[in-house]
Amino acid sequence: MKNHITIEGVRLYAYHGCLEEEGKIGAEYIVDVYMQTDFMEAAETDDLSLTIDYCAVFNICREEMAIRSKLIEHVAKRIYDKLIATFPQLLHTKVVVTKLLPPMHGPVDKTTVAIEG
């Protein structure tokens, strides 16, 4: 059975980007994680060990976002890889990383990358 767990709007301040200033001043980011798993046994038994621990997912996002990268694509891949390694019961995972107010040559609200599999 396929069930879905979603964690949206993980807001973190981080220092990613190709520009030197981005490594100094940082920016606000939003991480969304979409997971597919079978959590029916956990739902029946009320046992956290049989499902995905939301706090563990949050901590993975926070830890990986704290490691500076030039590309948010790289950050998204690291989060994705860590989730897969931590939760082998995942059937499908999608990680979305959004950078708010990226430095561009004009007004841009956000840039977003997604990785899934």
Stockholm file with secondary structure:
# STOCKHOLM 1.0

chainA/1-117         MKNHITIEGVRLYAYHGCLEEEGKIGAEYIVDVYMQTDFMEAAETDDLSLTIDYCAVFNICREEMAIRSKLIEHVAKRIYDKLIATFPQLLHTKVVVTKLLPPMHGPVDKTTVAIEG
#=GR chainA/1-117 SS CCEEEEEEEEEEEECCSSSHHHHHHCEEEEEEEEEEECCHHHHHHTCGGGSCCHHHHHHHHHHHHTSCCSCHHHHHHHHHHHHHHHCTTCSEEEEEEEEESCCCSSCCCEEEEEEEC
#=GC SS_cons         CCEEEEEEEEEEEECCSSSHHHHHHCEEEEEEEEEEECCHHHHHHTCGGGSCCHHHHHHHHHHHHTSCCSCHHHHHHHHHHHHHHHCTTCSEEEEEEEEESCCCSSCCCEEEEEEEC
//
